[in-house]
Amino acid sequence: MKITDVQACVIGRHEPDSGGSVWTFVRVYTDEGIVGTGECNSASAASGFAVKQAVEVMKRFLIGKDPTNTGPLYETLRRFGRYGGTSSPPIIFAITGIENALYDITGKALGVPVYKLLGGKYRDKIRLYADLHAGDDESPEAYAAKAQEVIEEEGYSAVKFDVDHTGVGKLDPVNWTVSAKEMTHIINLIAAVREGIGYETDLAIDCHGQFDVPSAITLAKAVEPLRLMWLEEPVPAENIDALAQVRAKTSTVICTGENQYTRFEFLELLQKQACDVIMPDLSKAGGIMEAKRIADIADAFYVPIAPHNVSSPLGMMAACHVCAAVANFLVLEFHGREIPWWNDLCDGDKPFIRGGWMHVSEAPGIGVELNDKVAKSLLWPGDTYFD
Ligand code: MG
């Protein structure tokens, strides 16, 4: 089997509270008629089109090659332009999407689901947490009510809220320092949600790297009695030593990783003891096998993996194959609750989300396909769909 063509297109719309919902999809075509699709998360149209360009440039390394040679093809793409940033975004996003498409083809060619190519599965269904927003109401009561409503109605065993940009008490729009009023409000929000849902449902809190070290330490220490599943990106992602400082000062579980890529960056995070949980975004971090490597490195540090996920059902199912195949999987994010067309965009074993879980597909390959009609209708303005 040989690769005959590689194409990409940008699909999605910016939906409120959606975590981006702009995705670049890659299709790899073969001379045997098997087509593989992979998703690269982009989160913005600018990045989406940059990823598409990168895919089109890298096509020349793929045409005529055996698509089941997934490892060497991935490493060729990553190494060919190391000095041009192939281990960094947005090019690593493009490589991730191509690698996912190659795994989709390989699974289809062998008649097996992707998790079997990773050594088999530890679990049939993947535990999810719901990323929640209370809407325009920034009161602690609104946050608590939202959490209770979603847990009761949809069955999640874990939820997450953002606490940056509440708009309450911010004195300076530029510096990362949390004012006394803002800090009090944030702590009240977290305490209200914890009181509302009790201690038998997991609660994570995301700071989006918006705080400085002293503010992050104050917050992390203040919420220690609230037993968070984790406090996410309490400081910006670039300085791992700064995050390690925060982690050393608190017993609150610290999580990071949606802005880190490839095994090398996660190795550094773990060696510097900067976090307790890692959360690579599996549509960005390098690919299906790269995610397995990242998880295995974390496992050697006895650190769990809780992947970040704002993908379509296709990228999310690709993540589920990895989550199924690693021992140290904790929980996977679901960010599509507020996207009205999230389910319609893809075909597969529906409903994709059942009672706070996603069942791992047993179909050959990734097991989820784009619905061409819906995907075409959601093509980003100015782009063209696959041939
Ligand atoms: Mg986050």
Residues whose N, C-alpha, C, O or C-beta is under 5 A from the ligand:
A	BS01	MG	D206
